[in-house]
Amino acid sequence: MWAESTQFLFGFLALSSALLAFLLGLGILVVAWMYVADRLQTRQAIRHNFPVIGRFRYLFEHLGEFFRQYFFAQDREELPFNRAERGWAYRAAKDVDNTVAFGSTRDIHQRGSILFLNCPYPTLEEDAVEPAPLTFGSHAGRPYTTRTIVNISGMSYGALSGPAVRALSRGAKLAGCWLNTGEGGLAPQHLEGGCDIVFQIGTAKYGVRDLDGQLCDDKLREVAAHPQVRMFEIKLSQGAKPGKGGILPGVKVVDQIARIRGIRVGQDSISPNRHPDINNHHDLLDMIERVRRVTGRPVGFKAVMGAYGWLDLLFEEIHRRGIECAPDFITVDGAEGGTGAAPLPLIDMVGLSLREGLPLVVDRLTEYGLRERVRVVASGKLMVPGKVAWALCMGADIAATARGFMFALGCIQALQCNRNTCPTGITTHNPRLQRGLDPADKAVRVANYHRNLTHEVGLIAHSCGVPSPRALMRHHAREVQENGRSLPLDQLFPAPASRTVAGLERDGPSQAAP
């Protein structure tokens, strides 16, 4: 028995030694191959001058963004969303306790910080009221009425996976909010949850185009035939890439997406940087009226604010034509917003932030007497209660967020949305990665996130002494300035005087830049 055990042990050690020698030899061959390959190539100087070792530089560069997120970054210092914001969204989606202890980690003295003004006699719970119904499209054949203050912003099927869209649709139905389709057209996954839908008409007009790529009335009627489609939104620009159309890499254009968009499988989906048939404010109003007439639904447009003289021309033309021709809503997207892939210069340096763009639109509408006619939807990183409450203070009727609901789906901010390698299955069409996203489970999280976000916006409103979030006004908040002191928002953004539109005289050129 002892001899057999000894023989087995020596045999195992010999086999292990042989295996170790093989692996060591294989390793040496691999390193030798890398050394030769690095020395012969001339595309990367680091690898050529420092063979093998130089490869670690690129590995560490790739891993750096992930290590920073988990080990090195402070709670409030990351972009586009810091750990504190992501943590709040995750807890809200899971419907777990979202209270914290020992004080805030937010620097309230930092320039730009928003401080809401608590009232000595805050609203009691029994005095709080649900947001009043808000109607879009008083001049449309089928107006749309909603109570929600937060909705799901535009993310197309294609940019998102089928399971992700399915989860958003079901979750929106549970939450009672709308789901914007994004520019990629109407997919079965949008409809199957039974939620209200805003159909976005992008510059390529996917889903409502004819064979020549032109807007098609028959396709509009086909989309409007779905009772869930409540409104249409004409996208002029979006936060991720103002001045450039949608970008969906060919690796994400699978069969169903190709059919919906009317393009080839595997072909890059590149939308024009604007609607070819909208050259000015006359054309924009013509398209709004056409879509509203054909579909019977409320119609608005989405834009990032930049040069603002065009709003004056647009609003003056509305008064010349008649107030019924006005857009039923304007979605103001901030340049800091956007889930889509885009060139870095556009993401970083083009367009006004929502902080400037939102009051600009609200005040222009007020000046021209159109504020009650045109609803305002604010979009641009409004994923936590304080930012939604700020948007309501500034005059928005409704807030919309995309990335907030992506976090509710389980997004970990891996920054791989455009690579078809999303590890959570949200922005990939890889079936293996999609299997990790259970639409039934994530739909509940979407609804939880919406409910808790709405609830905590209400907490801020009640602290300010108003019974409902839409009662928040600019005098309910202040913004910290460079010297560390704060000024009220109604002083930083004073209410404009109304203009007399008939025979209107304006100072300066209409196309003046901000």
C-alpha positions in Angstrom: 0.0 0.0 0.0 2.8 2.4 1.0 4.7 1.5 -2.2 1.7 2.2 -4.4 1.1 5.6 -2.7 4.7 6.5 -3.1 4.6 5.4 -6.8 1.5 7.5 -7.3 3.0 10.5 -5.6 6.2 10.4 -7.7 4.1 9.9 -10.9 2.0 12.9 -10.0 5.1 15.0 -9.3 6.7 13.9 -12.6 3.5 14.7 -14.5 3.2 18.1 -12.8 6.9 18.9 -13.5 6.4 17.9 -17.2 3.2 20.1 -17.4 5.0 23.0 -15.7 8.0 22.7 -18.0 5.6 22.6 -21.0 3.7 25.7 -19.8 7.0 27.5 -19.0 8.3 26.6 -22.5 5.1 27.8 -24.1 5.3 31.0 -22.1 8.9 31.6 -23.2 7.8 31.1 -26.9 4.9 33.5 -26.5 7.1 36.2 -24.9 9.7 35.6 -27.6 7.0 36.0 -30.3 5.8 39.2 -28.7 9.3 40.5 -28.5 10.0 39.9 -32.2 6.6 41.3 -33.2 7.1 44.4 -31.1 10.5 45.0 -32.5 9.4 44.6 -36.1 6.3 46.8 -35.9 6.6 50.6 -36.2 3.1 51.8 -35.4 3.7 52.2 -31.7 7.0 53.6 -30.5 6.6 52.4 -26.9 6.2 48.8 -28.0 9.1 49.1 -30.5 11.5 50.6 -28.0 10.4 48.5 -25.0 9.2 45.2 -26.4 6.7 43.2 -24.3 7.0 45.5 -21.3 5.6 48.4 -23.3 2.4 46.4 -23.8 1.5 46.9 -20.2 1.2 50.6 -20.8 -1.8 50.1 -23.1 -3.3 47.5 -20.7 -3.1 49.9 -17.8 -4.5 52.7 -19.8 -7.6 50.6 -20.7 -8.1 49.4 -17.1 -7.5 52.8 -15.6 -11.1 54.1 -16.2 -12.5 51.0 -14.3 -10.0 51.2 -11.4 -10.7 54.9 -11.0 -14.4 54.2 -10.7 -14.1 51.6 -8.0 -10.9 52.4 -6.1 -9.6 55.9 -6.5 -12.4 58.4 -7.3 -14.1 60.3 -4.6 -17.9 60.1 -4.2 -18.5 63.5 -5.9 -15.7 63.9 -8.4 -16.5 61.5 -11.4 -18.0 62.5 -14.7 -20.4 62.0 -16.4 -22.1 60.7 -13.2 -20.4 60.4 -9.8 -20.6 57.6 -7.3 -23.1 59.4 -5.1 -25.5 59.9 -8.0 -25.2 56.4 -9.3 -25.6 55.0 -5.8 -28.8 57.0 -5.3 -30.2 55.7 -8.6 -29.3 52.1 -7.7 -31.0 52.3 -4.3 -34.0 54.0 -5.8 -34.4 51.3 -8.4 -34.0 48.5 -5.8 -36.5 50.3 -3.6 -34.2 50.1 -0.6 -33.5 52.7 2.1 -32.0 55.8 0.5 -31.2 57.7 3.7 -27.7 58.6 4.7 -26.0 59.5 8.0 -23.3 61.8 9.3 -23.9 64.7 6.9 -23.6 65.3 3.2 -20.5 64.7 1.1 -21.6 67.5 -1.2 -19.7 70.8 -1.1 -22.5 73.3 -0.8 -20.1 76.2 -1.1 -18.9 75.2 -4.5 -19.8 77.6 -7.3 -23.0 76.6 -9.1 -24.4 74.6 -6.2 -28.2 74.8 -6.0 -29.7 75.4 -2.6 -33.5 75.1 -2.1 -35.0 77.4 0.4 -36.8 75.6 3.2 -40.0 77.2 4.5 -40.6 77.6 8.3 -44.0 76.1 7.8 -43.4 73.2 5.3 -46.3 71.4 3.6 -47.8 68.7 5.8 -48.2 65.3 4.4 -52.0 65.6 4.4 -51.8 68.9 2.5 -49.6 67.5 -0.2 -51.4 66.9 -3.6 -50.6 64.9 -6.7 -49.3 66.9 -9.7 -52.2 68.4 -11.6 -53.1 66.9 -15.0 -51.1 68.6 -17.8 -52.5 68.6 -21.3 -50.4 68.7 -24.5 -51.8 69.7 -27.8 -55.0 71.7 -27.1 -55.3 72.3 -30.9 -54.5 68.7 -31.9 -57.2 66.2 -32.8 -56.3 63.9 -29.9 -54.7 65.9 -27.0 -52.6 64.0 -24.5 -53.0 64.5 -20.7 -50.6 63.2 -18.1 -49.9 63.7 -14.4 -46.3 62.6 -14.4 -43.4 65.0 -13.8 -40.6 62.6 -15.0 -40.5 60.5 -18.2 -38.1 58.3 -20.1 -36.1 60.3 -22.6 -35.3 59.2 -26.2 -33.2 56.1 -26.5 -33.7 54.1 -29.7 -34.0 50.4 -30.3 -30.6 49.8 -31.7 -28.7 51.9 -29.3 -30.5 49.8 -26.7 -31.0 46.1 -26.8 -34.3 44.4 -27.2 -34.5 43.2 -23.6 -33.7 46.7 -22.3 -36.4 48.4 -24.4 -38.8 45.7 -23.3 -38.0 46.4 -19.7 -38.4 50.1 -20.1 -41.8 49.7 -21.8 -43.1 47.5 -19.0 -41.6 49.7 -16.4 -43.1 52.8 -17.9 -46.5 51.2 -17.8 -46.1 50.3 -14.2 -44.9 53.9 -13.4 -47.5 55.7 -15.5 -45.0 57.7 -17.5 -44.2 57.9 -21.2 -41.4 56.2 -23.1 -39.7 58.2 -26.0 -38.7 55.9 -28.8 -35.6 57.8 -29.9 -34.9 58.2 -33.6 -34.7 54.5 -34.5 -38.4 54.0 -35.2 -41.1 52.1 -33.4 -40.2 48.5 -32.4 -42.5 45.7 -31.1 -40.6 45.9 -27.8 -41.8 49.5 -27.4 -45.4 48.5 -27.7 -45.5 45.2 -25.8 -45.4 46.8 -22.3 -48.5 48.9 -23.0 -47.0 52.3 -21.9 -47.7 55.7 -23.5 -45.2 56.4 -26.3 -43.7 59.5 -27.7 -42.5 58.8 -31.3 -39.4 60.7 -32.2 -38.8 61.7 -35.8 -35.1 61.9 -36.3 -33.3 63.5 -39.2 -33.3 60.2 -41.1 -37.0 59.7 -40.4 -36.6 56.1 -39.6 -40.0 54.4 -39.3 -41.9 57.1 -41.2 -39.9 57.5 -44.4 -40.6 56.4 -47.9 -38.1 54.6 -50.2 -36.4 57.9 -51.0 -36.0 58.8 -47.3 -38.7 61.5 -47.3 -41.4 61.9 -44.7 -44.3 59.6 -45.6 -47.9 60.5 -44.6 -48.9 56.8 -44.9 -46.2 55.7 -42.6 -47.2 58.5 -40.1 -50.7 57.2 -40.2 -49.5 53.7 -39.6 -47.6 54.7 -36.5 -50.4 56.9 -35.2 -52.8 54.0 -35.6 -51.2 52.5 -32.5 -53.3 54.0 -29.6 -50.2 53.9 -27.3 -48.5 56.5 -29.5 -49.6 59.7 -27.9 -47.3 62.4 -29.3 -44.6 63.0 -32.0 -41.3 64.8 -31.4 -39.3 66.2 -34.2 -35.6 66.0 -33.2 -33.6 69.0 -34.4 -30.6 68.2 -32.2 -29.6 66.3 -29.0 -27.3 66.9 -26.2 -24.6 64.3 -27.1 -24.0 65.8 -30.6 -25.7 69.1 -31.5 -25.1 69.6 -35.1 -24.7 65.9 -36.0 -27.1 63.1 -36.6 -27.5 59.8 -34.9 -24.6 57.2 -35.1 -25.4 53.5 -34.8 -22.3 51.4 -35.6 -22.9 48.6 -38.1 -22.0 45.9 -35.5 -25.2 46.8 -33.7 -27.5 46.8 -36.8 -29.0 43.3 -36.6 -31.9 42.0 -38.7 -34.9 43.5 -36.9 -33.2 46.9 -36.5 -32.3 46.9 -40.2 -36.0 46.2 -41.1 -37.3 48.9 -38.8 -34.9 51.5 -40.1 -34.9 50.4 -43.7 -31.2 49.9 -44.0 -28.9 46.9 -44.6 -27.8 44.5 -41.9 -24.3 45.4 -40.6 -24.4 48.9 -42.2 -23.6 51.9 -40.1 -26.7 53.9 -39.5 -25.6 57.5 -39.9 -28.4 60.1 -39.9 -28.1 63.5 -41.6 -26.9 66.3 -39.3 -30.3 68.0 -39.8 -33.6 67.5 -41.5 -32.9 68.2 -45.2 -36.4 69.5 -45.6 -36.3 71.9 -42.6 -34.2 74.9 -43.7 -35.7 77.6 -41.6 -38.5 78.4 -39.1 -41.1 78.4 -41.8 -40.2 74.8 -42.8 -40.2 73.8 -39.1 -43.8 75.1 -38.5 -44.9 73.5 -41.8 -43.6 70.1 -40.7 -45.2 70.5 -37.2 -48.5 71.3 -38.8 -48.2 68.5 -41.3 -47.5 65.8 -38.7 -50.2 67.1 -36.4 -52.8 67.2 -39.3 -51.9 63.7 -40.5 -51.7 62.0 -37.1 -54.1 64.0 -35.0 -51.5 63.9 -32.2 -49.7 66.7 -30.4 -46.4 67.5 -32.0 -43.3 69.3 -30.7 -39.6 69.5 -31.3 -36.4 68.8 -29.4 -33.3 71.0 -29.6 -30.1 71.9 -27.8 -30.0 75.7 -27.5 -27.1 77.5 -29.2 -27.6 80.7 -31.2 -31.0 81.8 -29.9 -32.2 84.4 -32.5 -34.0 81.7 -34.4 -36.4 81.4 -31.5 -37.5 85.0 -32.0 -38.1 84.4 -35.7 -40.0 81.2 -34.9 -42.2 82.8 -32.2 -42.9 85.9 -34.4 -44.0 83.7 -37.2 -46.3 81.8 -34.9 -48.1 85.0 -34.1 -48.3 85.9 -37.8 -49.8 82.5 -38.6 -51.9 82.1 -35.5 -51.2 80.6 -32.1 -52.8 77.2 -33.1 -49.8 76.6 -35.4 -47.3 76.6 -32.5 -45.5 73.5 -31.4 -47.4 71.7 -28.6 -44.2 71.3 -26.7 -40.5 72.0 -26.8 -38.0 69.6 -25.4 -34.9 71.5 -24.3 -31.8 69.2 -24.2 -28.7 70.4 -22.5 -25.3 70.0 -24.1 -24.3 67.9 -21.0 -27.0 65.4 -21.8 -27.0 62.5 -24.3 -26.6 58.8 -24.2 -25.5 58.4 -27.9 -22.1 57.9 -29.4 -20.6 61.2 -30.7 -17.4 62.9 -31.7 -15.6 64.2 -28.6 -15.5 67.9 -29.7 -19.3 67.9 -30.0 -19.8 66.3 -26.6 -17.3 68.6 -24.9 -17.6 72.0 -26.6 -20.8 72.5 -28.6 -24.2 73.8 -27.3 -25.5 75.5 -24.2 -25.9 73.6 -21.0 -29.4 73.1 -19.7 -28.7 75.7 -17.0 -28.7 78.3 -19.7 -30.8 76.8 -22.4 -33.9 76.0 -20.2 -34.5 79.5 -18.8 -33.7 80.9 -22.3 -36.6 79.0 -23.9 -39.0 79.5 -21.0 -38.4 83.2 -20.9 -38.7 83.6 -24.7 -42.0 81.8 -24.6 -43.1 84.1 -21.8 -42.0 87.2 -23.7 -44.1 86.2 -26.7 -47.2 85.2 -24.7 -46.8 81.5 -25.7 -45.9 80.0 -22.3 -49.4 78.6 -21.7 -49.7 77.3 -25.2 -46.3 75.5 -25.5 -45.3 72.9 -22.9 -41.6 72.7 -21.9 -39.8 69.4 -21.3 -36.3 69.6 -19.8 -33.7 67.0 -20.5 -30.0 66.8 -19.6 -28.6 64.7 -16.7 -31.8 65.1 -14.7 -31.5 61.8 -12.9 -31.6 62.8 -9.3 -34.3 64.6 -7.3 -32.4 67.9 -6.9 -31.8 68.4 -10.6 -35.4 67.6 -11.5 -36.6 70.1 -8.8 -34.2 72.7 -10.2 -35.7 72.2 -13.7 -39.2 72.7 -12.3 -38.1 75.8 -10.5 -36.7 77.2 -13.8 -40.1 76.8 -15.5 -40.1 73.3 -17.0 -43.4 71.5 -17.0 -41.9 68.0 -17.2 -38.4 66.4 -16.9 -37.1 63.6 -19.0 -34.1 61.4 -18.3 -32.4 58.6 -20.3 -29.4 57.7 -18.2 -31.3 57.7 -15.0 -33.4 54.8 -16.3 -30.3 53.2 -17.7 -28.9 53.0 -14.2 -32.3 51.5 -13.1 -31.7 48.8 -15.7 -28.3 48.1 -14.1 -25.9 50.3 -16.1 -22.5 50.4 -14.4 -21.1 53.3 -16.5 -18.7 51.0 -18.3 -18.6 53.6 -21.2 -18.9 50.9 -23.8 -22.4 51.9 -25.2 -21.1 52.2 -28.8 -19.0 49.0 -28.9 -21.7 46.2 -28.6 -19.8 44.9 -25.6 -22.0 46.4 -22.8 -21.4 44.0 -19.8 -24.9 44.5 -18.5 -26.8 43.7 -21.7 -28.3 47.2 -22.0 -26.6 48.5 -25.1 -25.5 45.3 -26.8 -27.0 42.9 -29.3 -24.7 40.1 -28.2 -27.2 37.3 -27.1 -24.8 36.0 -24.5 -24.6 39.4 -22.8 -28.3 40.1 -23.2 -29.2 37.0 -21.2 -28.1 38.7 -18.0 -30.9 41.3 -18.4 -34.3 40.0 -17.2 -37.0 42.4 -18.5 -39.5 41.3 -15.9 -37.1 42.1 -13.0 -35.7 45.3 -14.5 -39.2 46.6 -15.3 -40.0 46.6 -11.6 -36.7 48.5 -11.0 -37.6 51.1 -13.6 -41.0 51.7 -11.9 -39.3 51.8 -8.5 -36.8 54.4 -9.7 -39.5 56.5 -11.2 -41.6 56.4 -8.0 -38.8 57.2 -5.7 -37.5 60.0 -7.9 -40.9 61.6 -8.1 -41.4 61.1 -4.3 -38.1 62.8 -3.4 -38.8 65.7 -5.8 -42.0 66.1 -3.8 -40.0 66.1 -0.5 -38.0 69.1 -1.8 -41.2 70.8 -2.9 -42.9 70.3 0.5 -39.8 71.5 2.3 -40.1 74.7 0.3 -43.7 75.1 1.4 -45.6 74.2 -1.8 -48.1 71.3 -2.1 -46.9 69.9 -5.4 -43.6 69.9 -7.4 -45.0 71.9 -10.3 -45.6 74.8 -7.9 -41.9 75.3 -7.5 -40.7 78.7 -8.7 -37.4 80.4 -9.2 -37.6 82.1 -5.8 -37.6 78.8 -4.1 -33.9 78.1 -4.9 -30.5 79.9 -4.9 -27.3 79.3 -6.8 -23.8 79.7 -5.1 -21.6 82.3 -6.8 -17.8 82.6 -7.1 -17.5 84.3 -3.8 -19.2 81.5 -1.9 -22.5 83.5 -1.4 -25.7 82.5 -3.1 -28.2 84.5 -5.2 -31.8 83.6 -5.8 -32.6 82.1 -9.2 -35.3 84.8 -9.8 -32.5 87.4 -9.5 -30.1 85.5 -11.7 -32.8 84.8 -14.2 -35.4 87.6 -13.8 -38.8 87.2 -15.4 -38.9 89.0 -18.8 -41.4 91.6 -19.8 -44.0 90.6 -22.4 -43.5 91.9 -25.9 -46.1 93.5 -28.1 -45.8 91.1 -31.1 -47.9 93.1 -33.6 -45.5 95.5 -35.2 -42.8 94.1 -33.0 -39.5 96.1 -33.1 -36.4 94.2 -32.0 -32.9 95.5 -31.2 -30.0 93.8 -33.0 -29.9 91.0 -35.6 -32.2 88.1 -35.2 -29.4 85.6 -35.5 -27.4 87.1 -32.7 -25.4 84.5 -30.7 -25.7 84.2 -26.9 
